[in-house]
Each structure stands twice: as structure tokens, then as C-alpha cells.
């Protein structure tokens, strides 16, 4: 059985070529040996619409399409930075678009996948923003704007996000234990994989009489990284260039 690989929070953008180099190394090596690749959000630093592709977005589409054609099933879940990725780009890149939460059979273990931002319920301001940007009507209004207008919106949103991060405590921006437990109970699983918080770790979660596992994927700010699942278990691997 081929391994299943998970990545998230790459935050690819033309202004940071090092992340593109890590991604190319990943695609040329580990990704080719996988049976499935799950991208759990924030593949890109920002996304203003499928009609405004940047050079890195075009490169990623070509590379993922080739990977998919080679037999690796590539699946994408929206993050808080690239929630406007649509069917047009998904088709171009050979990506299957996933819902916000998905349970898969991972090497025999039912596993909940999600980006992770929905678990950060202590950050009320962010959750209000999340509800707005995930609203289909709001998205339609934004996509009807000119590309230049959307670029300005994205720039303003990034600046606001940086200010919010700097002024908020780390605890508020992390997952809420009750939200984590509720997600486990709602889906009836004992393993969860997500990104978003940029705090890679494996956590044991006590749920009454049973113990669950929460795996947090690493971001790609300092180096590339992926999680690989095989019948022998799950392991986080750094990407060396």
C-alpha cells in the first residue's frame, strides 16, 4: 500500500522563492511515491480568484496536474488564505476540492481532516471574519470586483491579519480544547489531522474513557515539511534542499 501524505500552510507566493524550491523538491521526490496527497489549506499566501493566476499559481497547477496524471490523487481543502480557490483552478491543477471537514480511512484508522481554523473559537474576532469570508454570497460579491480591487483587499487583509496576530495572545489563536473534543465526538473518530496554528505536534486528547490523537502539521516558513502515513504509523518529515 502506498503512503498517504499531508501538507498545509505552505503560503506559497512569488515573493518567497525558497518555499517554491522546497515544494519542487517535495514534488520530485516524496510526493511521487505517495498514493494520495492531501493539501489541508493555505497552499498559497493569498488568493483573489481563479481569473488572477500568479506565476507560482500557474507553476503549482502544472506540477500538481502532472503528479495527478502520474497516479497520485491530489486533494485540496480550503484554508483561511486561499478560501477563494475554485473549480476552475482545481480542474487546471487536477485537484479534488474537499469540504471543510472530512473523515477518511487512513491506513485503517478513521481520521478527521480539517484546516484547523474552525477550532480556534477563543478568537471571536477571527471567527466572525471566517463566517463572512466563507459565505457564498460574500464571495460572489468579491469575485465580481476588478482584479486590482481584489488585490487591494488582499493587501489590506494581510496587514490586518498581521496586526491582529501581534496584538492577540498565543493562547487565543490556538485551538480551543472544547472545540477539539466536540469535533472528535461529532465525527466519532480518535484521530485528527489539521494545520493552521503553525504549532506542529502530536497531542494526546482525553475524551472521557478513551484517548484520541491530534496531529498538527507544520508550516513552511523555515523549511518544507510533510506528514507521511503508512501501515507502520505516521511520521513528520522535513524537506532538505
N, C-alpha and C positions, 0 to 999 in steps of 0.2 A: 504494500500500500504506500502510495506516495505521500510525502508530508504535506500538511496544510500550514500556510504561512500567513501571518498577520502583521500589518504595519499601520501606523497612524501618525498624524502630526508631523508630516514631512515639511509642511509650509514651503513648498517649492515656489520660487519666484526668480525671475531673470536677474535680479539684483544680487542674488546669493548663489554663485555658480558652484560652490563647494557641495551644496545639497544635491545638485544635479549630478555631480560626479559620483557621489555615494549611491544615488539612485541608479545610475548607469551600471555601476559595479554590481549592485544588487540584482538588476535585471539580467546581467550577463552571466551571473553565477547561481546564487541560491534560488532565485525565482524560477529558473529553468528546470530545476529538479522537483518543483512542487506540483501537486495535483490541483490545488486551489490556492488562490491569493485573495485575501480579504483586506481591503483598504478601509479602515474604520474612521474616516473623516479627516479633514484638514490636510488633504493631499496637497492643496495649494494654499498659499498665504492669503489670497483673496480671489474672488470670482465674481465678475459683474455680468455674466451671461455667456451663453454658448456662441453668441454672434460677435464676441470680442476676444478671440483667442490670442494669447501672448505666444512668443516663440517657445517658451518652456511648455506651455499647454499643448502646442502642436507637436512638440517632440515627445511628450509623455503619451499622447494619443497614438502616435506611430509605434512607439515602443510597446505599449500595452496591447495594441491590436496584434502585433507580431507575436507577443507572448501568448495571447489567447489563441491565435491561429496554430501555435505550436502545441496546443493541448492543455495549457494551464488556464483553468477557469478563473477569470478575474471579476471580482465583485466589489462594489463601491457603496459605502454608507456615508451620507452627508455629515459634515462637521459644522462647527459654528463659523468657519471661514469660507467654506465652499458649498453652502446650502443651496446656491442657485445653479449648481451643475444640473443640466437637464438631459433629456433623452437624446437630443441631437449630438451632444458631446459623448454621451455614453455609447451610442451606436458607432461613432467615429473611433472610439478607443477600445471597442469590444468589451465594454463593461456592463455587467448586470447591476442595475440600481436596486438597492436594498431598502426595506423600511427602517424606521428609526430604531426598532428593536427586533432582533431575530434570534430564534433558538435553532441551533444546528446540532447534528450528531457529530461530535468531534472525537474521532478515534474511539467511539463507543460511549462517550460521555456527553449527555445533553448540556449544551453550553450556550449561555445568553451573550449575544454580541450587541454592543451599542457604542456610540461615540463617547458618552460619559458625561456630557454637559447637563443632561437632564437630571443627574444625580446630585448636582451642586445646588441643592434647594435652599441653602442658607443665604445664598447671594440673590436676594429678592430682585434687585435692580436688573441683574443679568437675566433672570428667569422671565421678567416682564418683556425684556428685549427679545428673548428667544421666542416667546409666544408671537410677538409681532412679526419677526422675520420668517417664521415658519408658516405664516398664514398665506394660503394660495392667493387671496385677493391682493394682499400687500405685495407679494412677489410679482404679480401681473402688472401692478402699477409701476413698480420699479423697472421692470424689463421694458416697459413702454417708453421710458426716458431715453434720451440720447446716450451714446457711449461716453461722451465727455461728462455728462451729468452724473452718470453712474460711477465714473472714475473719481469724481469729486466726492461722492457719497462714500465710496470705499476708503478714500484717504481720510475723511473725517471720522469714519467708524474706527479705523485703525488707531488714530490719535486718541479717540475717546476710550478705546479699549486699554491702551497703554496707561492712560491717566487713572482709569478705574482699577487696574491691576496694582498700580503703585500706591493707591490710597486705600486699598482693601487688605484685610488681614489674610494670611495664607490659609487660616482655618476656614474662613468664609468661602474661599474659592475652591476648597477641596470638597469631596463628596460628603453627603450627609448620611450617617450610619442608618438612620431610619429609612431613608430613600433607598439605600442599598438593600436592606432587609426586605422592604416592600417589593422591590423588583425581583429578588430571589423567590419570594413567596408567590408573587403573581404568575411567574412562569414555571414554578415548580422544579427549578434546577439547582445544582450545587456547584456550578462553576460559571463565572462571569469574566468576560474579557472586554476591556474598554481602553480608551486613550483620554485625551483632552486635558487632564490635570498636570501632565508633564512630571509626574512623580512615579517613575517605573518601580514596580514592586510586586511581590506576591503576598497577598493578605489572607489570613485565616479569618473567617467570619462565623461567629457562633449564632446559629439560628435555632433557638430552643434546645432541643436534644441533638441536633445534627450540626455538623461543621461544613461550611462552604468555602470555596476559594475564589478570591477576586484578584485577577491579574491585570495590572495597569501597564500599558505599552509605553515605550519611551518616545520622546520627541527626537527630532533630527537637528537640533540646534548645534550640538557639539560634534556629533558623529552620527552615522547611519545605524539603524538597529531594526531587528525584526524578531518576532516570536515564531518559533517553529514547533509544530505539534506532530508527534509520531506515536506509534503504539507504545513506545517506551516512556512517553511523557511530553512535557512542554519545556522549552528552553529559550531564553533570550540570548540573541547573538548580535555582537557588534560587527559593523561592516568596516573593514580596513581597506583603504585605498592606497 
